[in-house]
Amino acid sequence: MKKSLVALAVLGAFAGVAQAQSSVTLYGIADVWVGSTRNGAPGTSSISEMGSGGLSTSRIGFKGTEDLGGGLSAVFGLEGGLNIDVGQSNAGGGLQFNRQSFVGLAGGFGEVIAGRVWTAYDDIEAAAHQLFGASDFAVEYAVMDSGNLYTANPSNGFKYSSPEFGGFKGAVSYSLDEKTGAANVAKVGAFNVTYTAGPLYAGLAYQQEKASLQPDSIAYTRANATYDFGVAQLLLTFGRVKEVAGAANEYSIGVNFPVSPALTLSAAYAMHNPNSTYSVNPDGERKGFGVGATYALSKRTTAYAAYTTANTDDAAGVRTNETRLLGVGVRHSF
């Protein structure tokens, strides 16, 4: 009788494993735009261009979960960037999972993953960008170093994301430099805290990174907030880049205005203000303005148009660079 009970228990355990729920999802974004660009000294001619990822970076990915029982799940993700205009990986060569590749565990405690992961800083970096953080057209990317220069998804990384507590969530991430020989690899640590309550969102993130062959580190700080008034959404961002030699403060303000359930207009202004000893990207003061519109053709397909302009002046106030970007495009998610 005891042997029978033991056998039934073993069979039950195997049955529980066999019945564990698992799923794998193929997903992606195909985004292409056409327009004109100009980036260079005053007087530089514009060129006609077709680009990939005007609104969102084109990509293809796989993600999955497996229920391990007791509220615990295994999770994984593989995602590679694409250049739709030329039909290849945006990392060059064949398809690479250069955006993210990770495996981990999730449960009531939150989620822990390891591999090539987006840093906790990157999680909120574009949360208050004009045109919904458009990959090519958001004016912040033309102006703000705190949105351009940081390491977004280092290899050899770990990340913990907490569950929500009364509207608060947080995350921490860290990557190993794994220096070999003369390799100059960044060691990156970051954290974020966000708060969401009805129409209000606020976030704070900090990231410090140090390349293995560099004596000093660079720190990035990002604070942003949005508030949805119903008739319009206000977007605010503060960024700071700090190095041993100097620092730069950055600001942006924007608005999203829903004209109809399908049509949304967006506009923003951004500025970059370095001190005299800032050497990370020592071009000088930058200011920019951007406008755009998105139109939802369906739940998965969006047409968009945008215009971004940004100028760089040196310490004497002389214009050294002008950026102009105008385009229309279509994004399809699957």
C-alpha positions in Angstrom: 0.0 0.0 0.0 2.8 2.4 0.9 4.6 1.6 -2.3 1.4 2.4 -4.3 1.0 5.7 -2.6 4.7 6.6 -3.4 4.2 5.7 -7.0 1.1 7.8 -7.3 2.9 10.7 -5.7 5.7 10.4 -8.2 3.3 10.2 -11.1 1.5 13.2 -9.8 4.7 15.2 -9.7 5.5 14.3 -13.3 2.0 15.2 -14.4 2.3 18.6 -12.7 5.5 19.2 -14.8 3.8 18.1 -18.0 0.9 20.4 -17.4 3.1 23.5 -16.8 2.0 26.3 -19.1 4.5 27.7 -21.5 4.3 30.1 -24.4 6.6 31.6 -27.1 5.7 34.7 -29.0 7.1 36.0 -32.3 6.8 39.8 -32.5 8.3 42.7 -34.4 8.0 46.2 -35.8 8.5 47.2 -39.5 9.0 51.0 -39.7 10.1 52.9 -42.8 10.1 56.6 -43.7 11.1 58.9 -46.5 12.2 62.5 -46.4 15.2 64.8 -46.4 18.0 65.4 -43.9 20.7 68.0 -43.4 23.4 67.7 -40.8 26.6 69.8 -40.9 28.0 73.3 -41.0 25.6 76.1 -42.0 25.0 75.9 -45.8 25.3 72.1 -46.0 22.9 70.8 -48.6 20.0 68.5 -47.8 19.8 65.0 -49.1 16.8 62.8 -49.9 16.7 59.7 -47.7 14.8 56.6 -47.0 15.3 55.4 -43.4 14.2 52.6 -41.1 12.8 53.3 -37.6 11.6 56.8 -37.8 9.0 56.3 -35.1 10.2 53.0 -33.5 13.3 51.0 -34.2 12.5 48.2 -36.7 13.0 44.8 -35.0 12.1 41.2 -34.8 12.1 39.2 -31.6 11.0 36.1 -29.7 9.8 36.1 -26.1 8.5 33.4 -23.9 7.5 32.2 -20.4 7.1 28.9 -18.7 5.0 28.4 -15.5 7.3 26.6 -13.1 4.6 26.4 -10.4 4.3 28.1 -7.1 4.0 31.5 -8.7 7.4 31.2 -10.4 8.0 31.5 -14.1 11.0 31.2 -16.4 11.3 34.0 -19.0 13.4 34.7 -22.0 13.8 37.2 -24.8 15.7 37.5 -28.0 15.5 40.7 -30.1 17.4 42.0 -33.1 17.3 45.4 -34.8 16.5 45.7 -38.5 17.1 48.2 -41.3 13.9 47.8 -43.3 15.1 50.1 -46.1 18.0 47.8 -47.0 16.6 44.5 -45.7 19.3 43.6 -43.2 20.2 43.6 -39.5 21.1 47.1 -38.2 24.1 45.5 -36.6 25.5 44.5 -40.0 25.8 41.0 -41.5 23.3 38.4 -40.6 20.6 38.7 -38.0 22.0 39.4 -34.5 20.1 39.7 -31.3 21.8 43.0 -30.6 18.9 44.7 -28.9 18.4 42.2 -26.1 19.1 38.5 -25.3 18.3 37.3 -21.8 16.9 34.5 -19.6 15.6 34.8 -16.1 13.0 34.1 -13.5 9.8 36.1 -12.6 7.3 35.9 -9.7 5.7 37.8 -6.9 9.2 39.2 -6.0 9.5 40.8 -9.5 11.9 39.7 -12.3 15.5 38.9 -12.5 17.2 38.5 -15.9 20.7 38.0 -17.2 22.4 38.5 -20.6 22.3 41.5 -22.9 19.7 43.7 -21.2 18.4 47.3 -21.3 19.7 49.2 -18.4 17.4 50.6 -15.7 18.3 54.1 -16.9 17.2 53.2 -20.4 13.8 52.0 -19.1 12.7 55.6 -18.5 15.0 57.6 -20.7 12.4 58.3 -23.4 9.3 58.3 -21.2 8.6 62.0 -21.7 9.9 62.4 -25.3 8.0 64.3 -28.0 6.5 62.1 -30.8 6.4 59.2 -28.3 10.2 58.7 -28.2 10.5 58.5 -32.0 13.8 56.8 -32.8 14.9 59.4 -35.5 12.6 62.4 -35.0 12.3 63.1 -31.3 14.1 66.4 -30.8 15.7 65.2 -27.6 17.9 62.8 -29.6 19.2 65.7 -31.7 20.0 67.8 -28.7 20.5 66.0 -25.4 23.6 64.0 -24.6 21.8 62.3 -21.7 19.6 60.7 -24.3 22.4 59.9 -26.8 25.7 59.0 -25.3 24.9 56.5 -22.5 25.3 52.8 -23.0 21.7 51.5 -23.4 22.0 47.7 -23.5 25.4 46.4 -22.4 26.4 42.8 -22.7 27.1 40.6 -19.7 24.4 42.3 -17.6 22.0 41.5 -14.8 18.8 43.3 -14.0 16.1 43.2 -11.3 12.7 44.9 -11.8 10.4 45.1 -8.8 6.6 44.6 -8.7 4.4 47.7 -8.2 3.8 49.0 -4.7 1.2 51.7 -4.4 2.1 53.1 -7.8 5.9 52.9 -7.2 8.2 50.6 -9.2 11.9 50.3 -9.4 14.8 48.5 -11.2 18.5 48.1 -10.8 21.0 46.8 -13.4 24.7 46.1 -13.6 27.0 44.8 -16.3 30.4 43.2 -16.1 33.2 44.7 -18.3 34.9 41.3 -18.8 38.0 43.0 -19.9 40.3 40.8 -22.1 43.6 42.1 -23.3 43.2 45.6 -24.8 39.4 45.5 -25.1 37.8 48.7 -24.0 34.5 47.5 -22.5 32.1 49.6 -20.3 31.1 48.5 -16.8 27.6 49.9 -16.3 25.5 50.3 -13.2 22.0 51.9 -13.1 18.8 52.3 -11.2 15.4 53.8 -11.6 12.3 54.7 -9.6 8.9 55.5 -11.2 5.6 56.5 -9.9 2.3 56.3 -11.7 -1.1 57.5 -10.3 -3.9 58.2 -12.8 -2.9 60.9 -15.2 0.5 61.4 -13.5 3.8 59.7 -14.3 7.2 60.6 -12.7 10.5 58.9 -13.1 14.1 59.2 -11.9 17.1 57.3 -13.2 20.8 57.3 -12.7 23.6 55.5 -14.6 27.3 55.4 -14.1 29.7 53.8 -16.6 33.4 53.4 -16.9 35.3 51.9 -19.8 37.9 49.5 -18.8 40.7 51.5 -20.5 39.5 54.9 -19.2 40.6 56.3 -15.8 37.4 58.1 -15.0 33.7 57.3 -15.1 30.7 59.2 -16.6 27.4 59.6 -14.8 24.0 60.2 -16.4 20.9 61.5 -14.5 17.4 61.6 -15.9 14.2 63.0 -14.3 11.0 63.1 -16.3 7.3 63.5 -15.8 4.1 63.5 -17.7 0.6 64.7 -16.8 -2.5 63.9 -18.9 -5.0 66.7 -18.7 -7.4 64.9 -21.0 -7.3 67.5 -23.8 -3.4 67.4 -23.8 -0.5 65.7 -22.2 2.4 67.7 -20.8 5.9 66.3 -21.0 8.9 67.4 -18.9 12.5 66.2 -18.9 15.7 67.1 -17.0 19.0 65.5 -17.9 22.5 65.8 -16.6 25.9 64.4 -17.8 28.7 64.6 -15.3 32.4 63.8 -15.8 35.5 64.7 -14.0 36.2 67.6 -16.3 32.8 69.2 -16.3 29.1 68.7 -16.7 26.1 69.6 -18.9 22.5 70.2 -17.9 19.7 69.6 -20.3 16.0 70.3 -20.5 13.0 69.6 -22.6 9.3 70.5 -22.6 6.7 69.1 -24.9 3.0 68.4 -25.4 0.9 65.7 -27.0 -2.5 66.9 -28.3 -5.1 64.2 -29.3 -7.2 65.7 -32.0 -9.3 62.6 -32.4 -9.1 58.9 -31.4 -6.8 58.3 -34.4 -4.9 61.6 -34.8 -2.3 63.0 -32.2 -0.2 66.1 -32.7 3.1 66.5 -30.8 5.6 69.3 -30.2 8.7 69.8 -28.0 11.6 72.1 -27.4 15.0 70.9 -26.0 18.3 72.5 -25.0 21.8 71.4 -24.0 23.8 73.7 -21.7 27.4 72.6 -21.0 29.9 74.3 -18.8 33.3 75.5 -20.2 35.1 72.3 -19.1 32.7 69.7 -20.4 34.6 67.5 -22.7 32.4 64.4 -23.3 30.8 66.0 -26.4 32.3 69.5 -26.5 30.4 71.0 -29.4 28.8 73.9 -27.4 25.3 74.9 -26.6 22.5 73.1 -28.6 18.8 74.0 -29.0 16.1 72.3 -31.0 12.5 72.1 -31.8 10.3 69.3 -33.2 6.8 68.8 -34.3 5.0 65.7 -35.5 1.8 63.8 -36.0 0.7 60.2 -35.8 -2.4 58.7 -37.3 -3.6 55.3 -36.3 -4.8 53.4 -39.4 -5.5 50.4 -37.3 -4.5 49.0 -33.9 -1.2 47.9 -35.4 -0.5 50.3 -38.2 0.4 54.0 -37.8 1.2 56.7 -40.3 3.3 59.6 -39.1 5.0 62.8 -40.2 7.6 64.9 -38.4 10.0 67.8 -38.6 13.0 68.4 -36.3 15.5 71.3 -36.3 18.5 71.7 -34.0 21.4 74.2 -33.9 24.8 74.1 -32.2 26.7 77.3 -31.2 30.2 77.5 -29.9 31.3 79.5 -26.8 31.5 82.7 -28.8 27.9 82.2 -30.1 29.0 81.2 -33.6 26.8 78.7 -35.4 28.8 75.5 -36.0 26.2 72.9 -36.9 22.6 72.7 -38.2 20.4 69.7 -38.2 17.2 69.5 -40.2 15.1 66.3 -40.5 11.8 66.1 -42.4 9.9 62.9 -43.2 6.8 60.8 -43.4 6.5 57.1 -42.6 4.5 54.1 -41.7 5.0 51.7 -38.7 3.4 48.3 -38.5 3.6 46.1 -35.4 3.0 42.4 -35.3 
